[in-house]
Amino acid sequence: MPAGWPLLTLLCCTAAFGQFSGRFYFEKNRFAVGEPVFLYFEVTNTGTEPQDIIRANPYTPCAGYDIKLSSDPSLASSCAILPRPGSCASSSMPLERGAKHTERVLLNYERKSIDPGYHAVEAVRRLEHGPRGTELFRLPESVFEVHNHLHFFVDPNIKFASKGFQVWVDQVRPADELLVWVIQDRFADVEKSGEASRVLASMAPLSLEDTLLGFATTGELGGYLPLAMARLNTPRSMAVLAEIFRSEARGSIEHEEAAHFLSSSGDPQWFPLLLESAQKQPDGFDIPEAAQSGGDLAIPFLIDFIHSNTQLTRQVAINALGDTGSRAAVPILLELLGGSDADASERAIYGLQELTHRTLKGIVDSPQSQYPIWREWWSRQGAYAQIYKPTDCGEWLPLK
């Protein structure tokens, strides 16, 4: 470890600009394996007048956060965590002269795991603000930006004890109690319970399997339940995820998340369930998930969908060929690319790119104009070109 590294990590990184000063920081720089890692952001009104600042969920684009770990896939990778630098008028809160406001972001939420070792962090926050009483849509006229570099270490010799999660277990509350809190304007308690659910769902330690499954029965994890079951990833939790898929309305967030987690699990036992749902109604739902789960087995069904009388089903099925991770899907997409249907050709390009991670540089006249290039490339390299599943990470390469 470089000399002075902990001091830099904890005490550096303060930005000041006119009305505000701000900083990112960690409360500590060493974490155990399996421990939640929180990054804090603090803003101080150092000006002479009170201000209104944008307040939004830190995990949405509206919050203006962009946080990168050195261990994250690069932006050139298909598994990249995309930047969320934008912000929007979600809601605002007052910040009096000299007052501070602190938020924290759970770095484990967007990442399935944070491996042991040193991690560099590049953190950006763009915070919209304006004089007290400014209408929300006018706040973007002033933006305060903080850009910091920090570090933390996950110690491979220390494992986070399951009893350390008890504080979050105790804070989780059932939906009916949260509703009462909303009526009573106890939004701080609602946020605390929501953050506890997010932590437990993101970390989903195996030692808390019974507790998390109990929450699945009582509904105490709310919208975080699908994530919790997927991250837990045990036979019992995946069975709960399948039941969420069966019971929730098609098109609902819960149904879509359950479908996504089942299909990306790599377990082929969920293919019949996903396919059955995709075949029920010609609305396009669950076709991509069935394609991803079935792989080669999904190809005949996707061809049937492509010949459907429903335009939406045809369109989704063509796109879904790219989700199969199947080499057999490429010739089908090439045929669609060279056809007369411009919409099918454009969707075929998407599928070919997803399967091969190859793209054409520059501007092309039409999707069909790419057909000779793709056909020639496939004739040369198709026998040994790598074919990617949606869960496979890899950089996008130029088509040559």
N, C-alpha and C positions, 0 to 999 in steps of 0.2 A: 504494500500500500504506500503511495507516495507520501512523503512527509507533509503534514499539515492538511491532508485530504479531508478528515472529518470536520475540521474548522471551516474549510471552504464550503463544504456541503451544507452546513447548518447556518452559517452566518453570512454568506455572500448573497448576491442576487437580489438587490433592491434597486428598483427603478423609480425615478422621480421625474415628473414632468408637469410643471405648473400647478394645476389644481390637486394632483394626487401623487402619492408614492405607492409602490406596490412591490410585492415579492412573492416568490414561490419558496417553500421550505418543507423539509421533513421534520417530524418531531424527534426522530432518531435516524441514524444512518445504517443501522444493522438490524436485519430482520431474520427470523427463523424460517425454515422451509415450511410452507403452508400457512404462513401468517399473512393477514391482509396488509397491503401496502397502500397507505394513504399519502397523497401529495396535497399539501395545503397551499392555498392562495390567500394573501392578505392585501387589502387595499385600504389606504388611509387618506382621508380628505385633509390635505395639508394647506388648502386654500383659505380664503377669507370668507367664503360664502357657502351655505349649505347646498348640496347637490342631490339630484336623483340619479341613481345608477340602474342599469338593466339588471334584472334578476331572472335567471332561467335555470332549468335543470342542467347541471354541469355535463350531463351525458348526451346533450342534444346540440345541434349546430347553433341554436339560439344563444348558447352561453358564451361562444367565442373562444373556447379552449382548443388548443392544438398541442397534444402531448405525445412525444415520441421517445421510446426506449431504444437504446443501442441494440438490444436483443430482438426488436421488432423486425419483421420482414421489410425489405426495402420497398420503396414506392414502385419500383419496377417489377415487384413480385405480384402474382395473382392473389396472394394472401395478405397484401398490404392493408394496414389500418389506415383508412383514408383520412386526410386532414379534415378538421371541422372548424376552420378559422372564422367562418361567418358568424354574424349575430343578427338578432331580430328583436323587435319590440314584443317580448313575451309579457313581462310585467316589470315594474320598477319598484325601488325602495329608496327611502330617504337616507342620506348619509350626512350627518351634521358636521360642522366645522370641527376638525380634530378627531372625529370618530373613525373607528376601524370596522371593517367587515371581513369575515373570514369564511371561506368555503373549503371543502376538501373533496378530492376526487379519488375513488377507489381504482387503482391501476389494474387490479385483477379482474375488473368487470368485463373489459373488452378482450382480455387475454385468458386463454384456457389455463395457462400456467406461467409463472415467472421462475425461470430456472435458477439454481444456486449460482453464485458468483457476483461479480461487479456489474453494475448497470449504470450507464450514463443516461441522463434524461435531458431532453430539450423541451422546454415548456413555454408556451405562448398563451397570453390572455389578451384579447381585445375587448375592452370594456366601454360600452357606450354610456354617455352621461349627459346631463344638462342641468341648468339651474332648477331649483325646487319649483315644482308646479309645471314643468315643461311637459307638453303632451308627448306621449310615447313615440309617435311617429316622427317627432322632431329630434329625438335623442341621438340618432346616428350621425348628426352633424358634428358631434364631438366624440372622439374615440381615444381612450387612454390605452396604451399597449405596453405590456411587460413581456420581456423575452429573457429567460434565464437558463443556465446550464447547471445541473446538479448531478449528484451521484448517490447510489445506495448499494448496499451489499446484502445478499441473501446467503447466510452462513450454512454451508452444507452439513455442519456438525451439530446443528440445533434444529429440532423439530418442534413446531408449535403445538403445545399441549391442547387436547380437545377441551379441557376446562376453560381455556382462554376464550372460547366461543360463547360461553354461558351468558356473558353480558348482552350479546346480541339476541340470543334465544329468549332472554327475559323481556326484551323490548318489542318482540313481535306480537302483534295484536290481531284478533279476528276482524273480518270486514265490518260486522255490525258495530263493534266498538269504535272503529275508525270513523264510521258514519256519524256516530254520536259526537265524536271529537270535532268533526267538520262543522256540525250544527252549532257546537259550542265555540267555534272559532279557535280551536286548539290546534292550529296548523303546525306548530313546532313539534307537538307530540306525534302528529301524523307523519311529519318528515323523519322523525327519529325512528319510528316503526318501519317506515319505508326503507331507510338506509340499513336497518338491521336485516330486513328481508333480502336486500340486495347483497349484503355481505355474505349471508348464509347461502344464498343461491350461487354466488360467484365462486365461493370456496368449496362448498358442498363436501366437507370432510367425511370420509367413510365412517369415522367414529360416531357421527351424528345421523347415520342412516335411519334409525328408528325414529328419531326426532323429526327429521325432514319428511319422512313418510307419514308421520302423524299430522304434520302441518298440511300435507296433501289432503288428508281426510277432513280437516277442519277449515281449510281454505285460508289459513293464516298467512301464507306467503303471497297471496293475491296473484298479480301478473308475473311474479318472478318464479312461480311454480314450474313452468316448463324448463326454464334455465336450470333450476335446482335439480330436477330429475335427470336432465341430460348430463350435467357436470358430475352428479353422483355416479351415474353410469353403472348401475348394478342391475341384475335381472328384475328385481322388484321395482326399482325406480323407472326402468324402461317400460315395464308393464303399466305403470301409472301414466307414463307419457302416452302410451298407446290408447289408454282409456280417455285421456284428455282429447286426443285426436278424434275418437269415436263420438264423444259426447258433446263437444263444443260445436257451435254452428259453423258451417263452411264459410270461409271468408273472414271469420273472426280472428283477432290477433292470436288468441290461445290456440286455435286450430292450426293456423299457419305456422306458429312457432313449433308446435308439436310435430307437424309434418316435416319441417326443416330438420329438427333434431333427430327424428327417426331415420330420415333418408341419409343424413350425413354420418350416422353411427357406423356405417359399414356392415351392418348386420342384415343379411338377406332375408331374414324371417319377416321383416316388415314390408317386403315388396307386395305380397298378396293383399295386405290391408290397404296400402297406398293405392294400388292399382284398382281395387274394387271401388274405392272412393272416387278415383279419377273417372271411372266408367259410368258412375251413377247418373251424372247430369252433364250435358255438353256445355259446361261453363268455363272450362280451362283449369279449374281448381285441382290441385294435387297432381297434375300431369308431370311437372318438372321433378317433383319429389319421387314419384313412381319411377321415372326414368333414371334418376340417380341411384335409387335403391336397387332397381332391376338390372342395370347395366346391359349386357348382351341380351338378357331375357326380355328386356323392355322394347327392343327394336320392332318385333312384329306388331305389338300393340300401338306403338307410335305411328307406324305406317298406316294402320287402320284409322287412327285419329287424323292423320294428314288428309285422308280421303273423306273426312267427315263433311256433312252438309253445313256445319256451323263454322263460320269464318274464324271466330275466336279460338275454337278448338284447334283448327288447322294451324293457326299462327303459333299458338302455345306449343303444339306438338313439334313443329319445326325447330323452334328454339330449344325444346327439351332434348332433341337429339344431341345437342352439345353437352347435356348434363349426364349422358350415359357413361362417359369414359370408355366407349366402345369403338374399336377400330372399324367395325362394320358400319358405323354410322357415317363415316367419311364419304364413301362412294355415293350414299343416298343424298348427302348434302351437296356433293359436287353436281349431281344430276339436277337438283333443285336450283343450284346456282346458275347453271347453264340454260335453264328453262326460260320461258317467255313471261312468267309471272314475276314482276319487279319486286313485289312485297316478299314473295317466297325467296327470291334471290338474296335480298337484303338480310333476311333472317338466317339464311343458309351461311352467309358470311360470319354472322355472330356465332353459329354453332361450330364452324370450322376453326375459328379463332379460339373458342373455349377448349376444344379437343386437342389442338396442336400447339397452342400458345404462340402462334405465328401471326404476324400482322404485316400489311403492306404500308410502306411509308408514302407520304404525299397524298395528293388528291387524285381520285380516279373518276372517270366520267360517269360510270354507273356500276351497280353490283355485277351485272352480267359481263362487263368488260374485264373483271378480275378472273373470270372462269379459265381462260387459257393459262394464266399464270399459276393458279391453284392446281389445275389438272397436270401441268408439266411438273410442278414440284412434287405432287403426289406420285406420279409415275416414276420419279427418280428416288424418292426417299420414303414412300409409303410403307415399304416392307419393314423398315427399321425405325421410322420416326416415332418418337415418344408420344403416347397418347395420354392425356391428363384427365383425371376425374376432378369434379368440383372441389374436392378436399385436398387435392395435390397442389403444393406450392411450387411455383417456378416463374422465372422471369419471362416477359414477353419478348420474343425474338423477331427480327425482320425475316420476312418470307423471301427466300433466295432460290 
